[in-house]
């Protein structure tokens, strides 16, 4: 198994990531947090560290490479020159990027699975739920998936991170 680079269509890195994951490929999109001014407020946004590129781990023997080209959001597997072979990225580089993204991404450290959270804003204000996982949505923003009891049954809802706080803090 070797890491390769995929060039995505313009601003479709998260779409390509999601679609490749649904097909069972191991992919990695390094991201960073940037402050953006939206609706007269400064908010954190998750953006790709390398615009238009993501990493995919493939085997020369066992991986089916054909669906990659037709995946929504994907432009091509990156090749240099007239070489027919896609570029191979050393494992050490991808491992280093994963470690740095995990350290620098404050979202990785915010909540752990099973944490009890309270919704502080929006239509669900005052409800509490258990943190399931962090998801990056197609719009590029991260949201928490919460398990919340509503009308006697457990529902899954997506909530923007600034609208959450840990219960008891």
N, CA, C and O of each residue as an XYZ file, in Angstrom:
676
protein
N       0.844     -1.177      0.000
C       0.000      0.000      0.000
C       0.889      1.241      0.000
O       1.808      1.374      0.809
N       0.589      2.134     -0.924
C       1.366      3.371     -1.046
C       0.412      4.560     -1.111
O      -0.720      4.447     -1.582
N       0.898      5.703     -0.627
C       0.131      6.943     -0.692
C       0.344      7.607     -2.041
O       1.463      7.660     -2.551
N      -0.738      8.110     -2.611
C      -0.691      8.852     -3.867
C      -1.459     10.149     -3.676
O      -2.175     10.325     -2.690
N      -1.301     11.057     -4.639
C      -2.001     12.341     -4.579
C      -3.143     12.379     -5.582
O      -3.009     11.937     -6.723
N      -4.254     12.911     -5.135
C      -5.383     13.146     -6.025
C      -5.565     14.640     -6.163
O      -5.569     15.373     -5.173
N      -5.714     15.085     -7.395
C      -6.059     16.481     -7.636
C      -7.576     16.541     -7.739
O      -8.190     15.786     -8.493
N      -8.173     17.453     -6.968
C      -9.627     17.561     -6.955
C     -10.071     18.710     -7.852
O      -9.259     19.507     -8.321
N     -11.354     18.774     -8.075
C     -11.910     19.919     -8.776
C     -11.886     21.109     -7.825
O     -11.754     20.930     -6.614
N     -12.010     22.301     -8.350
C     -11.902     23.521     -7.555
C     -12.925     23.512     -6.417
O     -14.120     23.328     -6.644
N     -12.437     23.713     -5.191
C     -13.245     23.772     -3.972
C     -14.149     22.549     -3.766
O     -15.239     22.667     -3.205
N     -13.696     21.383     -4.221
C     -14.468     20.157     -4.025
C     -13.662     19.094     -3.276
O     -13.896     17.897     -3.442
N     -12.713     19.541     -2.450
C     -11.880     18.608     -1.703
C     -12.727     17.750     -0.749
O     -12.530     16.538     -0.662
N     -13.663     18.382     -0.038
C     -14.476     17.648      0.936
C     -15.454     16.706      0.239
O     -15.746     15.625      0.750
N     -15.956     17.108     -0.914
C     -16.848     16.233     -1.680
C     -16.082     14.998     -2.149
O     -16.572     13.875     -2.025
N     -14.873     15.207     -2.690
C     -14.058     14.082     -3.145
C     -13.718     13.163     -1.971
O     -13.793     11.940     -2.092
N     -13.346     13.753     -0.844
C     -13.022     12.977      0.353
C     -14.196     12.095      0.757
O     -14.030     10.894      0.974
N     -15.370     12.681      0.856
C     -16.553     11.931      1.274
C     -16.892     10.812      0.288
O     -17.180      9.688      0.699
N     -16.858     11.114     -0.999
C     -17.214     10.112     -2.005
C     -16.199      8.974     -2.074
O     -16.579      7.818     -2.265
N     -14.925      9.287     -1.921
C     -13.908      8.233     -1.919
C     -14.021      7.356     -0.670
O     -13.835      6.141     -0.745
N     -14.326      7.967      0.476
C     -14.517      7.184      1.698
C     -15.715      6.252      1.559
O     -15.669      5.109      2.015
N     -16.778      6.728      0.940
C     -17.968      5.883      0.743
C     -17.652      4.673     -0.126
O     -18.299      3.633     -0.007
N     -16.654      4.808     -1.002
C     -16.261      3.700     -1.870
C     -15.264      2.764     -1.182
O     -14.855      1.759     -1.764
N     -14.873      3.090      0.054
C     -13.987      2.212      0.814
C     -12.504      2.515      0.686
O     -11.678      1.728      1.148
N     -12.144      3.640      0.070
C     -10.733      4.002     -0.052
C     -10.245      4.649      1.237
O     -11.004      5.327      1.931
N      -8.966      4.432      1.551
C      -8.338      5.121      2.670
C      -7.808      6.447      2.129
O      -6.909      6.466      1.288
N      -8.365      7.546      2.612
C      -7.981      8.872      2.133
C      -7.665      9.773      3.313
O      -8.126      9.546      4.432
N      -6.874     10.795      3.043
C      -6.485     11.762      4.073
C      -6.467     13.144      3.456
O      -5.801     13.383      2.448
N      -7.213     14.058      4.079
C      -7.251     15.453      3.654
C      -6.749     16.303      4.806
O      -7.482     16.522      5.771
N      -5.502     16.793      4.727
C      -5.001     17.655      5.796
C      -5.787     18.968      5.788
O      -5.976     19.584      4.739
N      -6.236     19.380      6.960
C      -7.008     20.617      7.070
C      -6.396     21.531      8.115
O      -5.569     21.118      8.927
N      -6.821     22.770      8.072
C      -6.405     23.745      9.067
C      -7.605     24.625      9.411
O      -8.561     24.720      8.641
N      -7.544     25.253     10.556
C      -8.601     26.151     10.995
C      -8.210     27.584     10.634
O      -7.101     28.030     10.930
N      -9.123     28.287     10.001
C      -8.895     29.689      9.659
C     -10.082     30.504     10.136
O     -11.213     30.021     10.180
N      -9.803     31.742     10.490
C     -10.878     32.629     10.896
C     -11.436     33.319      9.658
O     -10.692     33.873      8.849
N     -12.752     33.275      9.527
C     -13.432     33.896      8.389
C     -14.473     34.864      8.928
O     -15.121     34.599      9.940
N     -14.623     35.977      8.246
C     -15.666     36.919      8.620
C     -16.911     36.562      7.823
O     -16.937     36.672      6.597
N     -17.946     36.131      8.545
C     -19.206     35.745      7.920
C     -20.341     36.367      8.706
O     -20.402     36.250      9.930
N     -21.226     37.019      8.003
C     -22.401     37.632      8.617
C     -22.013     38.515      9.798
O     -22.601     38.419     10.875
N     -21.030     39.366      9.591
C     -20.563     40.347     10.577
C     -20.004     39.721     11.849
O     -19.974     40.368     12.896
N     -19.563     38.471     11.769
C     -18.945     37.801     12.909
C     -17.765     36.983     12.417
O     -17.758     36.497     11.286
N     -16.779     36.838     13.268
C     -15.619     36.030     12.911
C     -15.862     34.618     13.417
O     -16.126     34.405     14.600
N     -15.767     33.648     12.497
C     -16.020     32.249     12.830
C     -14.856     31.396     12.349
O     -14.152     31.752     11.404
N     -14.669     30.274     13.011
C     -13.645     29.322     12.583
C     -14.187     28.495     11.425
O     -15.331     28.041     11.450
N     -13.355     28.310     10.421
C     -13.728     27.472      9.281
C     -12.614     26.460      9.051
O     -11.436     26.755      9.251
N     -13.002     25.276      8.631
C     -12.049     24.233      8.300
C     -11.784     24.296      6.808
O     -12.711     24.218      6.003
N     -10.520     24.438      6.439
C     -10.139     24.497      5.031
C      -9.015     23.510      4.762
O      -8.233     23.196      5.659
N      -8.930     23.018      3.525
C      -7.829     22.117      3.178
C      -6.476     22.824      3.317
O      -6.338     23.995      2.964
N      -5.508     22.114      3.822
C      -4.164     22.664      3.951
C      -3.542     22.866      2.570
O      -2.848     23.853      2.327
N      -3.802     21.916      1.669
C      -3.320     22.013      0.295
C      -4.535     22.097     -0.614
O      -5.208     21.095     -0.858
N      -4.810     23.279     -1.108
C      -5.971     23.477     -1.961
C      -5.909     22.564     -3.181
O      -4.890     22.509     -3.870
N      -7.003     21.848     -3.446
C      -7.189     20.967     -4.597
C      -6.433     19.646     -4.519
O      -6.324     18.955     -5.532
N      -5.902     19.265     -3.341
C      -5.167     17.998     -3.244
C      -5.580     17.227     -2.001
O      -5.842     17.809     -0.949
N      -5.633     15.902     -2.142
C      -5.796     15.013     -1.006
C      -5.011     13.741     -1.276
O      -4.641     13.454     -2.415
N      -4.760     12.983     -0.216
C      -3.954     11.771     -0.304
C      -4.868     10.550     -0.314
O      -5.905     10.525      0.349
N      -4.463      9.541     -1.079
C      -5.208      8.277     -1.130
C      -4.201      7.139     -1.051
O      -3.140      7.188     -1.672
N      -4.548      6.111     -0.278
C      -3.643      4.956     -0.101
C      -4.179      3.813     -0.954
O      -5.310      3.358     -0.786
N      -3.328      3.364     -1.875
C      -3.725      2.331     -2.830
C      -2.658      1.251     -2.928
O      -1.481      1.484     -2.654
N      -3.099      0.075     -3.325
C      -2.191     -1.029     -3.590
C      -2.074     -1.192     -5.103
O      -3.065     -1.078     -5.825
N      -0.875     -1.454     -5.571
C      -0.671     -1.681     -7.002
C      -1.354     -2.963     -7.460
O      -1.687     -3.107     -8.637
N      -1.562     -3.889     -6.538
C      -2.087     -5.202     -6.901
C      -3.580     -5.340     -6.600
O      -4.352     -5.749     -7.467
N      -3.984     -5.005     -5.383
C      -5.349     -5.330     -4.959
C      -6.362     -4.199     -5.118
O      -7.563     -4.469     -5.126
N      -5.934     -2.956     -5.245
C      -6.882     -1.835     -5.319
C      -7.469     -1.686     -6.715
O      -6.768     -1.831     -7.717
N      -8.764     -1.394     -6.766
C      -9.428     -1.100     -8.029
C      -9.347      0.411     -8.255
O     -10.051      1.175     -7.594
N      -8.509      0.833     -9.167
C      -8.231      2.241     -9.410
C      -9.274      2.892    -10.322
O      -9.372      4.119    -10.359
N     -10.049      2.097    -11.053
C     -10.930      2.647    -12.088
C     -12.019      3.589    -11.567
O     -12.294      4.594    -12.222
N     -12.651      3.314    -10.422
C     -13.719      4.223     -9.980
C     -13.216      5.606     -9.567
O     -14.008      6.544     -9.480
N     -11.928      5.746     -9.314
C     -11.397      7.013     -8.818
C     -11.639      8.138     -9.811
O     -12.061      9.226     -9.420
N     -11.378      7.892    -11.089
C     -11.521      8.943    -12.108
C     -12.935      9.486    -12.211
O     -13.130     10.670    -12.484
N     -13.926      8.623    -11.995
C     -15.312      9.056    -12.162
C     -15.972      9.473    -10.849
O     -17.181      9.704    -10.811
N     -15.196      9.570     -9.786
C     -15.736      9.981     -8.494
C     -15.999     11.481     -8.499
O     -15.168     12.266     -8.957
N     -17.168     11.873     -7.982
C     -17.515     13.298     -7.933
C     -16.506     14.049     -7.082
O     -16.187     13.635     -5.968
N     -16.009     15.152     -7.613
C     -15.027     15.972     -6.919
C     -13.596     15.695     -7.323
O     -12.720     16.529     -7.096
N     -13.338     14.543     -7.917
C     -11.973     14.160     -8.304
C     -11.698     14.628     -9.732
O     -12.508     14.412    -10.633
N     -10.541     15.273     -9.926
C     -10.114     15.653    -11.269
C      -9.227     14.549    -11.862
O      -9.466     14.081    -12.976
N      -8.200     14.139    -11.100
C      -7.277     13.115    -11.605
C      -6.324     12.655    -10.516
O      -6.137     13.335     -9.507
N      -5.721     11.487    -10.735
C      -4.572     11.061     -9.938
C      -3.375     11.837    -10.458
O      -3.183     11.937    -11.670
N      -2.574     12.383     -9.564
C      -1.477     13.243     -9.975
C      -0.326     12.432    -10.560
O       0.125     11.453     -9.966
N       0.140     12.853    -11.729
C       1.294     12.259    -12.410
C       2.200     13.401    -12.849
O       1.718     14.480    -13.195
N       3.510     13.171    -12.836
C       4.448     14.183    -13.299
C       4.976     13.802    -14.667
O       5.357     12.654    -14.897
N       4.999     14.758    -15.565
C       5.523     14.520    -16.897
C       4.679     13.528    -17.659
O       3.460     13.472    -17.501
N       5.336     12.755    -18.481
C       4.621     11.783    -19.305
C       4.598     10.396    -18.675
O       4.213      9.414    -19.310
N       5.012     10.334    -17.431
C       5.032      9.057    -16.714
C       3.612      8.512    -16.591
O       2.670      9.252    -16.305
N       3.478      7.225    -16.808
C       2.170      6.586    -16.696
C       1.851      6.226    -15.245
O       0.711      5.891    -14.925
N       2.852      6.294    -14.370
C       2.651      5.915    -12.976
C       2.305      7.135    -12.126
O       2.950      8.176    -12.250
N       1.295      7.019    -11.264
C       0.961      8.122    -10.357
C       2.098      8.379     -9.368
O       2.880      7.479     -9.059
N       2.179      9.598     -8.884
C       3.205      9.999     -7.927
C       3.003      9.233     -6.620
O       1.884      9.114     -6.123
N       4.110      8.715     -6.071
C       4.081      8.017     -4.785
C       4.618      8.960     -3.718
O       5.683      9.558     -3.874
N       3.859      9.080     -2.625
C       4.248      9.936     -1.504
C       4.747      9.029     -0.384
O       4.054      8.081     -0.015
N       5.939      9.297      0.169
C       6.455      8.451      1.257
C       5.530      8.456      2.476
O       4.952      9.486      2.825
N       5.400      7.300      3.115
C       4.552      7.174      4.308
C       4.949      8.171      5.392
O       4.085      8.697      6.095
N       6.233      8.434      5.533
C       6.709      9.334      6.589
C       6.129     10.740      6.438
O       5.827     11.394      7.437
N       5.974     11.200      5.221
C       5.420     12.539      4.988
C       3.957     12.581      5.410
O       3.541     13.513      6.098
N       3.178     11.591      5.011
C       1.753     11.557      5.357
C       1.585     11.383      6.865
O       0.718     12.020      7.464
N       2.403     10.528      7.487
C       2.323     10.335      8.938
C       2.625     11.632      9.676
O       1.953     11.964     10.653
N       3.628     12.363      9.216
C       3.994     13.641      9.825
C       2.836     14.644      9.691
O       2.518     15.352     10.647
N       2.213     14.704      8.518
C       1.071     15.605      8.312
C      -0.090     15.236      9.227
O      -0.741     16.116      9.790
N      -0.352     13.940      9.377
C      -1.440     13.503     10.252
C      -1.180     13.926     11.695
O      -2.088     14.408     12.373
N       0.045     13.751     12.163
C       0.395     14.127     13.532
C       0.262     15.635     13.742
O      -0.286     16.079     14.751
N       0.761     16.413     12.794
C       0.695     17.870     12.938
C      -0.732     18.381     12.875
O      -1.094     19.297     13.613
N      -1.549     17.800     12.004
C      -2.955     18.228     11.910
C      -3.701     17.888     13.194
O      -4.530     18.674     13.653
N      -3.418     16.723     13.783
C      -4.080     16.335     15.021
C      -3.675     17.252     16.173
O      -4.504     17.584     17.020
N      -2.408     17.664     16.210
C      -1.930     18.544     17.278
C      -2.491     19.951     17.125
O      -2.916     20.566     18.102
N      -2.489     20.458     15.893
C      -2.868     21.847     15.666
C      -4.365     22.049     15.517
O      -4.845     23.178     15.616
N      -5.104     20.990     15.284
C      -6.542     21.124     15.081
C      -7.247     21.126     16.433
O      -7.376     20.071     17.055
N      -7.705     22.282     16.899
C      -8.342     22.331     18.207
C      -9.633     21.511     18.254
O     -10.079     21.133     19.337
N     -10.239     21.233     17.097
C     -11.480     20.477     17.070
C     -11.252     19.039     17.508
O     -12.146     18.417     18.081
N     -10.043     18.495     17.239
C      -9.748     17.131     17.658
C      -9.737     17.018     19.182
O     -10.013     15.954     19.736
N      -9.415     18.131     19.854
C      -9.261     18.100     21.298
C     -10.518     18.560     22.037
O     -10.585     18.417     23.257
N     -11.502     19.099     21.348
C     -12.665     19.657     22.015
C     -13.476     18.620     22.775
O     -13.703     18.765     23.976
N     -13.909     17.584     22.085
C     -14.831     16.629     22.682
C     -14.367     15.203     22.409
O     -13.735     14.916     21.393
N     -14.698     14.325     23.343
C     -14.451     12.896     23.173
C     -15.792     12.198     23.034
O     -16.807     12.680     23.538
N     -15.793     11.068     22.351
C     -17.033     10.324     22.164
C     -17.644     10.001     23.530
O     -16.962      9.499     24.423
N     -18.927     10.293     23.676
C     -19.632     10.032     24.923
C     -19.729     11.232     25.846
O     -20.443     11.171     26.847
N     -19.022     12.341     25.538
C     -19.118     13.551     26.367
C     -20.543     14.088     26.333
O     -21.188     14.092     25.285
N     -21.029     14.542     27.484
C     -22.346     15.154     27.572
C     -22.206     16.634     27.242
O     -21.455     17.351     27.903
N     -22.932     17.094     26.215
C     -22.828     18.470     25.748
C     -24.183     19.161     25.834
O     -25.234     18.529     25.724
N     -24.129     20.469     26.032
C     -25.343     21.282     26.028
C     -25.314     22.199     24.822
O     -24.278     22.772     24.487
N     -26.457     22.331     24.174
C     -26.587     23.235     23.030
C     -26.920     24.617     23.585
O     -27.912     24.777     24.297
N     -26.097     25.617     23.264
C     -26.228     26.938     23.871
C     -26.919     27.970     22.977
O     -27.276     29.050     23.449
N     -27.113     27.652     21.692
C     -27.728     28.599     20.764
C     -28.595     27.845     19.774
O     -28.484     26.627     19.627
N     -29.448     28.576     19.107
C     -30.236     27.994     18.032
C     -31.532     27.375     18.510
O     -31.901     27.509     19.677
N     -32.225     26.693     17.603
C     -33.543     26.153     17.932
C     -33.525     25.041     18.974
O     -34.556     24.771     19.591
N     -32.389     24.392     19.186
C     -32.296     23.309     20.162
C     -31.648     23.777     21.462
O     -31.192     22.955     22.257
N     -31.605     25.087     21.682
C     -30.958     25.658     22.865
C     -31.517     25.023     24.137
O     -32.730     24.903     24.311
N     -30.600     24.621     25.022
C     -30.993     24.032     26.295
C     -31.021     22.515     26.293
O     -30.996     21.905     27.362
N     -31.073     21.881     25.113
C     -31.048     20.423     25.047
C     -29.643     19.912     25.337
O     -28.655     20.586     25.043
N     -29.561     18.726     25.911
C     -28.265     18.083     26.115
C     -28.249     16.787     25.327
O     -29.286     16.172     25.078
N     -27.058     16.393     24.946
C     -26.900     15.157     24.196
C     -25.491     14.637     24.314
O     -24.601     15.313     24.829
N     -25.301     13.435     23.833
C     -23.990     12.799     23.893
C     -23.270     12.974     22.560
O     -23.839     12.750     21.492
N     -21.992     13.383     22.649
C     -21.170     13.577     21.455
C     -20.867     12.222     20.831
O     -20.352     11.323     21.495
N     -21.191     12.085     19.550
C     -20.921     10.852     18.821
C     -19.625     10.981     18.019
O     -18.692     10.197     18.198
N     -19.580     11.986     17.129
C     -18.371     12.193     16.333
C     -18.410     13.567     15.688
O     -19.440     14.240     15.671
N     -17.265     13.963     15.160
C     -17.118     15.222     14.442
C     -17.199     14.923     12.958
O     -16.542     14.001     12.475
N     -17.995     15.689     12.229
C     -18.134     15.471     10.794
C     -17.889     16.768     10.051
O     -18.361     17.831     10.456
N     -17.143     16.669      8.954
C     -16.981     17.806      8.070
C     -18.041     17.685      6.995
O     -18.093     16.694      6.266
N     -18.868     18.680      6.902
C     -20.000     18.649      5.985
C     -19.555     19.117      4.597
O     -18.468     19.679      4.459
N     -20.378     18.893      3.566
C     -20.013     19.308      2.203
C     -19.725     20.798      2.064
O     -19.002     21.206      1.155
N     -20.287     21.619      2.962
C     -20.000     23.052      2.902
C     -18.641     23.383      3.495
O     -18.231     24.544      3.488
N     -17.931     22.377      4.012
C     -16.585     22.569      4.533
C     -16.533     22.889      6.012
O     -15.444     22.955      6.581
N     -17.671     23.089      6.652
C     -17.685     23.401      8.071
C     -17.849     22.127      8.883
O     -18.543     21.194      8.478
N     -17.196     22.107     10.038
C     -17.291     20.951     10.920
C     -18.516     21.093     11.811
O     -18.826     22.178     12.303
N     -19.202     19.977     12.007
C     -20.348     19.930     12.915
C     -20.221     18.689     13.776
O     -19.647     17.679     13.370
N     -20.775     18.793     14.981
C     -20.781     17.658     15.888
C     -22.057     16.864     15.676
O     -23.134     17.438     15.518
N     -21.937     15.558     15.673
C     -23.105     14.687     15.614
C     -23.441     14.323     17.054
O     -22.650     13.683     17.746
N     -24.627     14.741     17.496
C     -25.071     14.502     18.861
C     -26.227     13.504     18.876
O     -27.038     13.453     17.952
N     -26.281     12.723     19.934
C     -27.428     11.857     20.194
C     -28.257     12.558     21.258
O     -27.820     12.709     22.399
N     -29.469     12.991     20.874
C     -30.322     13.785     21.743
C     -31.666     13.087     21.885
O     -32.211     12.566     20.912
N     -32.194     13.081     23.097
C     -33.517     12.502     23.302
C     -34.569     13.582     23.070
O     -34.608     14.592     23.774
N     -35.421     13.353     22.067
C     -36.492     14.283     21.723
C     -37.777     13.476     21.618
O     -37.849     12.500     20.871
N     -38.790     13.890     22.369
C     -40.102     13.236     22.344
C     -40.017     11.732     22.593
O     -40.704     10.939     21.950
N     -39.166     11.363     23.531
C     -39.100      9.973     23.947
C     -38.246      9.054     23.092
O     -38.166      7.859     23.377
N     -37.604      9.577     22.050
C     -36.723      8.727     21.247
C     -35.403      9.452     20.985
O     -35.339     10.681     20.987
N     -34.373      8.676     20.765
C     -33.042      9.240     20.523
C     -32.924      9.630     19.057
O     -33.188      8.830     18.159
N     -32.522     10.878     18.835
C     -32.353     11.407     17.481
C     -30.907     11.840     17.284
O     -30.238     12.263     18.226
N     -30.439     11.730     16.057
C     -29.106     12.225     15.706
C     -29.276     13.602     15.083
O     -30.049     13.774     14.140
N     -28.552     14.583     15.612
C     -28.608     15.932     15.036
C     -27.195     16.472     14.867
O     -26.290     16.136     15.631
N     -27.023     17.315     13.853
C     -25.753     17.977     13.602
C     -25.826     19.388     14.171
O     -26.795     20.110     13.936
N     -24.793     19.779     14.924
C     -24.779     21.078     15.574
C     -23.432     21.742     15.310
O     -22.386     21.098     15.389
N     -23.467     23.057     14.990
C     -22.235     23.809     14.814
C     -21.467     23.840     16.137
O     -22.065     23.973     17.204
N     -20.163     23.719     16.061
C     -19.340     23.623     17.260
C     -19.436     24.834     18.186
O     -19.440     24.649     19.403
N     -19.513     26.079     17.664
C     -19.615     27.210     18.592
C     -20.914     27.205     19.412
O     -21.031     27.963     20.374
N     -21.876     26.375     19.049
C     -23.147     26.307     19.768
C     -23.131     25.264     20.883
O     -24.175     24.983     21.471
N     -21.976     24.690     21.182
C     -21.893     23.598     22.159
C     -20.965     23.934     23.311
O     -19.992     24.674     23.160
N     -21.292     23.370     24.467
C     -20.359     23.418     25.601
C     -20.535     22.144     26.398
O     -21.616     21.557     26.428
N     -19.441     21.717     27.054
C     -19.498     20.522     27.890
C     -20.330     20.828     29.123
O     -20.250     21.919     29.687
N     -21.122     19.860     29.529
C     -21.921     20.016     30.740
C     -21.010     19.853     31.940
O     -20.213     18.916     32.012
N     -21.138     20.788     32.893
C     -20.322     20.730     34.095
C     -19.068     21.582     34.024
O     -18.269     21.590     34.960
N     -18.883     22.313     32.903
C     -17.691     23.174     32.784
C     -18.115     24.617     32.856
O     -17.274     25.513     32.778
